[in-house]
Amino acid sequence: MKIGKVEAIPLAIPFSHGGAPAGWGGQDWTMLDVVLVRVETEEGLVGYGEAFSYNCRRAVTAAVEDMVAPVVVGRDASDIAGLMYDLQQQLHLFGRYGITMFALSGLDIALWDIAGKAAGMPLHRLLGGAARNTIPAYASLFKYRDADVVAERTAAALADGYDYVKLHEIDEPEVAAAREAAGEGVPIMVDTNCPWTPAQAREMAARLKPYDLAWLEEPIFPPENFAALAALQAQSGIALAAGENACTAFEFDKMFRADAVTFAQPSVTKVGGVSEFRKVAVLAETHNMTLMPHSPYFGPGFLATLHLASALPAESLLERLYVTPEASLYGDLIDPVEGAFRLPDGPGLGMEPDPAVVADYRAEAK
């Protein structure tokens, strides 16, 4: 079963988020950037993956087409482990983080999709079976920097059936507003996206502790400063979460050995795909760490995360970026029902991306 073609399909899907226009990465963030990785075998089987591409869509598209595709076309699609090892080895010159690993992640997910289709099984069956058919969801709110909007969106998420809410704020008033809107007992998480030095993080953790956070996420820059994370967790008494920016199982091994976090957050579209995520899951189990997969995605990365989460021995929460896309590749599967996501049971990832959405929202290659 040889690989006949690898194609990167860039999409840009507008979304709304219930607040004022916001910038990210030096530009207004109004589109969900998605790079589908479409792999077709010579026998005609097609698999879809997703490479992380927020604000880097063109670079990731080029990496898939110019770096990854030439290495794998003509190779055995069923030899996922061999292909991924060769790719990581051959492309390590270009980095073990970032764009290169995003592209490899997309390919890996697509190959697992093909493997499931070839076997006539959903991905979770290939992973050993589903321990659960629904995955609890949490609403991952946009970054508003406005306490009134944070309160309103927190209340809206709870009214929509979410039992858990995550903020993307770095100031106390917004966290206080969310706690007041949610009331006591509702788990609130705060993702800060690496804004502080270790000293600043200690100060802010002390200010945020009265709001009873379920976890504080990525409080320190750089995110790989695992010693500083471990010290902050021990001193603050607040559970820390991190890992969305860690690529390969080797980085998670360092994180776990440092006892840097309580919740580890591998992202299947960044870490190295399904294959590398599985390695992280084994490490987490042996180190008594809880996985909380990072997954603010709406493409094949979301489906892959559903299957991976269903097959974990311990239940995890699954992230839903609390925005409203103009269109969905998978219909209403992206929306939780009574606070939980449903696990698709079709072969491979379980669903095919809607071809009309792919056609309508395909981005120009520039």
N, C-alpha and C positions, 0 to 999 in steps of 0.2 A: 504494500500500500504506500506508494511513493507520493511525495508532495509535488503537485504539478504547478501550483501557483500560490503566491502570497501577495495579498493586496491590503494596503492601508486605506481605509475609508473615513475621511475626516467629516465630522458632523458639527453643526453649531445650532443648538436648540434654545430659543429664547425662554426665559423664565421670569416669574415675578416672585417677590418674597415678602410683601406686606410692609415694606418700609421705604425710606427715601433711597435714591440711587446711591450706590456704594462702589468704591474703588478697591481694586486688589491687583497687586503686581504692576502698579503704575497706570492702570487703565480701568474704565468702568467695567464692572462684572455684571453683564446682562445676559450672557449666553452660557449654556452648558456645553463645553467642548468635549467631544467624544471622538476617540480614534478607534474605530472598529478594525480588528485584524481578521481578515477573511482568508482562510486557508482552504484550498481545494486539492483533493488528491487526484491522481490520474484516473482513478475509478469513478470520480464524480462526487465523492462525499465532501461535504462542506462543513467547516467548523468556524465559529466566531469567537474571537477574544476581544478584550478591551485593554488598551494601554493608557495609563494615566496621562492626561493631556490638558489639564486646566492651565490656561495661559501659555501652553507650550505645544499647541496642536501641530504647528508646521514642523517644528523640530522633531517631534515624535514620529510624524508621518514620514519624514525623510529617513529617520533611523530604521524604521521598519523596512522601507523600500530599498535603501541603499546599503545598509549594514547587515540586516537580518536575512532578507529574502535571498540574496545571492549565496549565502552559506547553506540554506536548507532546501532549496528547490532541488528535487531529485533524490532527497534522502527519505528514509523510511519514517512515515508519519507515526507509526506505532512505537518507535524507539524514543519515547519522550525523554527518558532519563539521559540517554546517550546524546541526544540532540542538545538538551539544555546544558549538559556539561561542556560539550564542544563549543557551544555559543559563548558561554561564560568565559571559557578559556581563551577563545580566539578574539573576543571583543574586550578583554579586560583592559587593554591599553586605553580604551575610551572611557573607562571609569566603571566602578562597581556600585555606583549610586546613580540616581537621576535618569536622564534620557535613555541611556543604554538599557538599564534594567526595566524601565517602563516598556520599551519595545519588546524585550524578551518576555516580560510578563504577559503581554497581549498574545504573543505567539503561543506560549505555554497553555493559556486558557483555551485557545482555539484547538490545540492538539488534544486536550482532554475532552473537548466537545466532540471531536471526531471519534475519539476512542469510545465514548459512550454510545454514539450513533452506530458505530461498527458492531458493538456488542448488543445493541438494542436495549441498553440500560440507561437510567438516569445517572448522573455523575455521582450522587451520593451512594449508589449501589457499588460503583467502582471503588469508592473510598471505604467500603466496609459496611455500608448500610446507614440508614437514618435513625438516630436515637430519638428523634422527634420530628413531627411533620409541620409544626409551626414554630416560628422564632420570634420571641418578644422584640418589639421595636422601640426605639427611642427617637424622639423628634430632635434633630440637630439644627438649632435655629441659626439663621443668618447673623452676621455681625452687624449690630445696629448702632451701638454707641449712643443709645437714647433710652433712658430708663422707662419712659412711658411706653415706647414701642415694645421693649422687651417684656414688660408686664402684659401688654395686650397679646403678644404672640405666644407667650407662655400659657396664658388662659385659653387661647385658641387651640393650641396643641392638646391640652388636657381635654378640652371639649370634643376634639376629634378622636378621642379614645386612647391617646398615648398615656402611658403610666410613668414615663421617664422623659426628662427634658434636659438637653445639653445646650449651654450657651457658648457663644464665641465672643466673649467680652473680657476686658482687662482692667476694668474699674469697678470699685465697690458699689456705687449706686445702682448699676445695672443688675448686679448679682442680688443686691438687697431687694430690688423691685421684683425680680423673678421669684424669690423666696416668698415675698408677701403675696404675690398673685397665686402661687401654687399652694401655699399653706404648709403647715408642718407635715412631715412624713412622706412628701412626694420627693423622690430622688432627683436631685439637680446636679449635673456635672458642668464643669467649666473648662473649656478648651481655649487656651490662651495663645497657641501657635508660636511658642518660643520667644517671648518678648523681653525677658528679664535676665540680668546677671544673677548669680547665686545669692548675693546679698539682697538685691531687690526682690527676688522670689521669696526669701525668708520673711521679709517685711510684708509682702502682699499675702502670703499664706496665713500669717497671723491675723491680718485684717479680714480675710475671707472665712476663717475657721468658724465664726459664730453662725454662718449660714448653712452649716451641716452639709457640706458637699459630699456627694457619693464618690467623686474623684476630681482631682485637679490635673488637667492634661497639658503636657508639654510646657511647663512653666519656665524652663531655662534654655538659653542659647549659649552654645550650640546644643542641639538635641542629643548628640552622642557623648555629652559630658555626664556619663553614668555615675561617676563618683559624686558629683554635685547633686544629682537627682536622689541618690541613696541617702546622702546627708540631709537633704531637705525633707525627705519622707520621714526619716527617723526623728528629726527635730520638730517638725510641724504636727505630726500625728494625723496628717491628712493622706489618704490613699492617693498615690500618683498613677497616672496612665501615660504611656508613650509608645511609640513604635511605628507610627504611620510613615515616618521618614527613614526608617531602617530598612536597608536592602540586604537580602540574603540571610540565611540562618546564622551565619557567623556573627553578625551584629547583635542578633537577639541572644546568642550565647553569652556575649560580653555583658549585655544588659542584665541577664538573669544572674550571672556570676557576681555582679556588683550589687545584687539585691536592690536595683534602682527603682522598681515599680511594683505595684500590686496588680495592675491590669496591663497586659501587653496587647498592642494594637497593630498587628501586621495588616498591610493593605495588599490584597491579591493583585492589584494592577500595578504595584510598585515593587513588591518584595522579590518577585521572580515567578509569579504565577501560582497555580495550584500546587505545583511540585515543591516549590520552596516554602509555601505556606504550610504544607504537611510536615516538613522538617521542623518548622517553628512550633507547630502544635505538639510534636513529640518532646521537644526541648521544654516547652512550657509545662507539660505534664510531669516530666522528671524533676523540674525545679519548683513544683507546687505553685505555678503562676496561673492566673486566670486570663484567658483570651477574650478580648472584646474587639472583634475585627473592625478595622477602619473601612467604611464602605459608603461614602456619600456619592454613590454612583447610580446611574440609571441605565447602563448598558450591560453587556455580558459579565462585567466585573461584579455587578450586583447579583446576578444569578449564580455565579461561581461562589460568591460569599455565602449565599443561602445554603447551597449544598454543603460547603465546608462546615458551616456552623451547625447544620443538622447532624453531621457526623462526629462532632466533638463529644468526648465523654461527659463533659460538664456543660450545662446550659450557658449560653452567652446572650448578650443583647446585640441587636443589629441596628446600625445607624440608618436613618432616613433623613437626608437633607430636607429640611422643612421649607421647601419652595414648591411652586407650581409650574412645572414645565409646560410649554405650549403644546407639546406632543410627547407621546410615550412610545418607546420601541416595543414595550411589552404590555400595552393596555393597562388594566387596573392592577396587574400583579405587583406593580411598584408601590401600591398603597396597602398599608396594613388593614386588617379586619379585626375589630375588637382588640386593637393594640398589638397584633402579631402578624407577621408575614406568612404567607402560605408557600409551601414547598412544591414547585412544579415536579411532575413525575414523568414527563416525556423523556425520550432518549437524549443523552448528552446533557447540555445545560437545561433542557426541558422545554424551551420555547425558541422560536426563530424570531429575529428582529423584524418588525413590520417593514416590508419592502417599500411601502408608500412613504413612511416616515424617513427611511434612508434616502429615498429619492428626493423628497421635498426639502430636507434639511442638510443635504450634502454641501459641504463648504468648498469654496474654490481653493485650489492649490496655488499658493503664491510664493 
